[in-house]
Amino acid sequence: MNYHYPIDPDWTTEEVMDVVQFFNTIEQAYEDHVVKEQILDHYKKFKQVIPAKSDEKSMFKDFEKQSGYIPYQVVKRAQEADINAKVSMK
C-alpha cells in the first residue's frame, strides 16, 4: 500500500477512524471479500463524517486515483446484494 487516505486534519480521532475503516473495507472487497452489512455499516459512519455528496465524490476520486479501487462500485454492489451476501470485486 503506497498511498494515503484522504483525511481532513480538522476531523476528530473518531471521525478519522471511521473514514479509514471505510476505506479499509473497500480495500478488503477488492482483495478478498466483505459481508454486505459490514460495508453498509462503515459507509453509514463515513456519511456521518462526509454528509455532502460532492465531498464524497471528491474523496472517492482521490482514493481511486491513489489506490485503483473504486469505492462507489463496492457500495453499489453491497446495496444491491442479498442479505448476508459477501461482496467481492475480484
C-alpha positions, 0 to 999 in steps of 0.5 A, a space after each residue: 500500500 503506497 498511498 494515503 487516505 484522504 483525511 481532513 486534519 480538522 476531523 476528530 480521532 473518531 471521525 478519522 477512524 471511521 473514514 479509514 475503516 471505510 476505506 479499509 473495507 473497500 480495500 478488503 472487497 477488492 482483495 478478498 471479500 466483505 459481508 454486505 452489512 459490514 460495508 453498509 455499516 462503515 459507509 453509514 459512519 463515513 456519511 456521518 463524517 462526509 454528509 455532502 455528496 460532492 465531498 464524497 465524490 471528491 474523496 472517492 476520486 482521490 482514493 481511486 486515483 491513489 489506490 485503483 479501487 473504486 469505492 462507489 462500485 463496492 457500495 453499489 454492489 453491497 446495496 444491491 446484494 442479498 442479505 448476508 451476501 459477501 461482496 467481492 470485486 475480484 
